[in-house]
Amino acid sequence: MRLKIIFDNDEKEIFVDQEYRRYFLSFLKNIFASTEIYLDLYSKKAVKPFTFSVFLGRDVEISDEKDRIKITLPIELLFSTGDFEIFSYFYNSVLDFKKEERELNLSSHFLKIKETQILKNIKITSSSGIFKTLGITILTNPFSSAKDFNNWFITPHTDLENFNKILEKRTIEKYERIKGKKIDTKLIFTPITEKELEIFIRQGKIGLGFTAPIKEVIVKHYSGYLKGFKGIFYLESHPEILQFIYDYGLGVRTGQGFGMVDLIAQI
């Protein structure tokens, strides 16, 4: 289940911090604060049963000002979860937020909710599909030290076989925590080829913003840096795991605005 929230104000262009995700984390926390499930979600450190991604508009450029980004309004937040109760609480609280004309504080720019859209629900029935990242996906290596930046963050570029083992481990662990049940399945991530990327672009299935099948990205987050990736890839697993990834995100830190994916095709 997915909800799109469109934010806007009278300004055409604004400058925001590179660490803009923290403003939306605060927004989500405020949205859930008025619901009955707030304490379950935020009273302890646990995997959040939702994910989100922020689209900063089509004209985004690094500003001359330190750690700032120049963007053109409006901007969009996509929220996703596989839990109907969580989605209902979130959606109704967002409607109240909009009705009360409350504002999102984004780097000292105040934006109101212009529009909300419940997106079409997608049911995955196949054991393989083509996916693309919405934003950046982060995966960390549980067998490495968090102090070892290059080994702690793992991407498909480093060692695809090891990446797949860790991705499978992280995904199954998160599935069992959120769903409260076991599942026995494999998960295989395969980047698409350059030729396939060109075909998808020509077919209009993906935009021109993808210049490579998989690209490594370093992003600033809470005064530190994370290494992740974005791009287009195949996933093979049990349909329930592919649905789980679609609903709750891929990798780690999915409750912090990372890991949301979109389905291009079931195959």
Disulfide bonds with the S-S distance in Angstrom:
none
